[in-house]
Amino acid sequence: MLSVYQIPCSIESSGYKGYHVWVFLEQKTSANLAKAFAERIAAQIPMDGLPLQLEVFPKQSTIKQGYGNLVKLPYGIHRLSGKLSTMLDGELELMPCLTLWHL
């Protein structure tokens, strides 16, 4: 759906069962606007009875204090599977990454 609107994104395999779609904004944006944007895009994705679940972050429009929802960054280790999350290309193939282990 993002490609329909020509919105660039990055795709991450979570290291477990799912995928994360990252949209990087060009400027500081309120959580309220970011959440509304993400929900509007998600609502346009035809699920057609597929056994999939979509989650939108940020989960709240405002925060009273603190940082809000925590999000695992790409290349982090999934707490349940112990597997590293990885970034994927447009064909869902593994993208090479530069890590400290390769230096």
N, C-alpha and C positions, 0 to 999 in steps of 0.2 A: 504494500500500500504506500510505503514511503517513496518508492520509485515512481509511482503515478504522479506524485507531487514534486518530484525531482529533489527530494530531501536526502542528502547523503547520510549513511549510517554505517556502523561497524557491527559485525556479528560475532558473538562469543559463544563457544560451547561451555556450559557451566562447570563441566567436570563431573556431572552426574547425569540427570535425565533431560535437562532443558537447554535452552538457548537464551541469550540476552541480546537484545538489539539496542545498541548505544547510538544516541543522537547527540552530537556535540553542538551546543549553541554558540553563536558568534559573540554574544554579549550577555552580561549578567541579566537574568530573567527571574521574575518572582516565581515561587513555587506554585502559586495559584495559576498563573498563566501556563507554566510548563505542564502541570497536571492536566489542565483543561485541554491543551494541545494533544498530549499523549492519549487521553481518554477518547477524544474525537477521532483520532487516527485508529485506535484499537476498535472502536465501535464500527468502523467501516470494513474490518477484516471478516470475510465470510467464513464462518466456522463450519457450517453445513453438517452439524452433528458429529464433528471430529472430536475425539477424546483428548482435547487440548485445553489448557488453561492459560489465560493471559493475565499477567500482572502488570500494573503500571506504577512506575516510580517517578516522582515522589508520591507517596501514599496519602499525604495530607497537604492541605493548601497553605497552612501556616504552622508554626511551632511556637509553643509558649516559652520554652527555654531549651538549651542544648542544641543538638545537631539534627534531630529528626531521624529518619530511617537510615540505618547503616547499609551500605552496599559493598559487596566484595568486589574489589578491583580486578580487572583482567589479569590473568596469569597467577591468580591466587589459588590456594588449595581449598577444595571443597571440604567442609567439615565432616560430612557423612561418608563420602567415597574415598577421601584422601587423595583424589586425583587433581591434577593441575588443570585449571580452566585454560582454554586456548582461543586465540582469535582465528576466525575463518574468513576465507575470501568469498566472493559472490557466488561461487559454485559449492560452498560449504566444505571446501578443502582447507586443510591446515595451512596457516600462514607461518613462515619461519619467523622466529623471534630471536632477539639478541638477549642472552642472559649472562649472568656472571659466570656460569659454568662454561660458557663458550669463550670467554676472554682469555 
